[in-house]
């Protein structure tokens, strides 16, 4: 019914910082599996960064080069993140700082509603 060897795949990677970090894990799993063959890769925003880093690493060192390049990229990004600007401490709890929340972002749903002006 199915071929035991899959054909090459094309990847379209979505943007969004958290999605980009999640996608790194998925790409790492795909790169670890020698049965997975890549034909093309594209992306937007964080997906484009993953695509470029993967392609550059691949050119320099094949699958392992791509895996290492992605790991280096995301680990360095994590080291440079200005966590102090995004969080504040309330006792033993770390919460999002007000400046890191989108303006006008209010919970909405059956129990809550947006404040009226």
C-alpha positions as CSV (number, residue, x, y, z in Angstrom):
1,X,0.0,0.0,0.0
2,X,2.7,2.5,1.0
3,X,6.3,2.7,-0.1
4,X,8.7,1.8,2.7
5,X,10.9,4.7,1.6
6,X,9.2,8.1,1.6
7,X,9.9,10.6,-1.2
8,X,11.6,13.9,-0.6
9,X,9.7,16.6,1.3
10,X,9.3,20.3,0.9
11,X,8.9,22.4,4.1
12,X,7.1,25.7,4.5
13,X,7.9,27.1,8.0
14,X,5.6,29.5,9.7
15,X,6.6,32.6,11.6
16,X,6.2,33.6,15.2
17,X,9.0,33.4,17.8
18,X,7.6,30.6,19.9
19,X,6.6,28.7,16.7
20,X,10.2,29.2,15.5
21,X,11.6,27.6,18.7
22,X,9.1,24.7,18.5
23,X,10.0,24.2,14.8
24,X,13.7,23.9,15.7
25,X,12.7,20.7,17.7
26,X,10.7,19.3,14.8
27,X,13.5,20.1,12.3
28,X,16.0,18.4,14.6
29,X,13.9,15.3,14.7
30,X,13.6,15.3,10.9
31,X,17.3,15.9,10.4
32,X,18.2,12.9,12.7
33,X,16.2,10.6,10.5
34,X,18.3,9.6,7.4
35,X,15.1,8.4,5.7
36,X,13.8,11.9,5.4
37,X,15.1,13.6,2.3
38,X,14.6,17.4,1.8
39,X,13.8,18.9,-1.6
40,X,13.0,22.5,-0.6
41,X,12.5,24.7,2.4
42,X,11.0,28.2,2.8
43,X,9.5,30.2,5.6
44,X,8.3,33.6,6.9
45,X,9.7,35.5,9.9
46,X,11.1,33.0,12.5
47,X,10.4,30.2,9.9
48,X,12.6,32.0,7.4
49,X,15.4,32.3,10.0
50,X,15.1,28.5,10.6
51,X,15.2,27.9,6.9
52,X,18.3,30.0,6.3
53,X,20.2,28.6,9.3
54,X,19.3,25.0,8.3
55,X,20.4,25.6,4.7
56,X,23.7,27.3,5.8
57,X,24.5,24.5,8.2
58,X,23.7,21.9,5.6
59,X,26.0,23.4,3.1
60,X,28.8,23.5,5.7
61,X,28.3,20.1,7.3
62,X,25.4,18.1,5.9
63,X,22.7,16.9,8.3
64,X,24.8,17.2,11.4
65,X,26.0,20.7,10.3
66,X,22.3,21.8,10.0
67,X,21.4,20.3,13.4
68,X,24.4,22.1,15.0
69,X,23.7,25.4,13.3
70,X,20.1,25.4,14.5
71,X,21.1,24.5,18.1
72,X,23.8,27.2,18.1
73,X,21.3,29.8,16.7
74,X,18.5,29.1,19.2
75,X,20.8,28.7,22.2
76,X,22.5,32.0,21.4
77,X,19.2,33.7,20.9
78,X,18.1,32.4,24.3
79,X,21.3,33.7,25.9
80,X,20.7,37.2,24.5
81,X,17.0,37.5,25.4
82,X,16.4,40.5,27.7
83,X,14.3,38.6,30.2
84,X,14.3,41.5,32.6
85,X,12.4,43.6,30.2
86,X,9.7,41.0,29.8
87,X,9.1,39.9,33.3
88,X,8.7,41.2,36.8
89,X,8.9,39.5,40.1
90,X,6.0,39.5,42.6
91,X,7.3,37.5,45.6
92,X,8.1,34.1,44.3
93,X,6.1,34.5,41.1
94,X,7.4,35.9,37.8
95,X,4.8,37.5,35.7
96,X,4.7,39.4,32.3
97,X,5.7,43.0,32.7
98,X,2.9,45.4,31.6
99,X,5.0,46.8,28.7
100,X,5.3,43.3,27.2
101,X,1.5,42.8,26.8
102,X,-0.1,44.1,23.7
103,X,-2.1,47.4,24.2
104,X,-5.8,46.8,24.5
105,X,-5.4,43.1,25.1
106,X,-8.2,42.1,27.4
107,X,-9.5,38.7,28.2
108,X,-12.8,38.0,26.4
109,X,-15.2,35.1,26.7
110,X,-18.4,34.0,28.4
111,X,-17.2,35.0,31.9
112,X,-15.2,38.2,31.1
113,X,-15.7,41.0,28.7
114,X,-13.6,43.9,27.4
115,X,-14.0,47.0,29.6
116,X,-16.2,49.7,28.1
117,X,-14.8,53.2,27.7
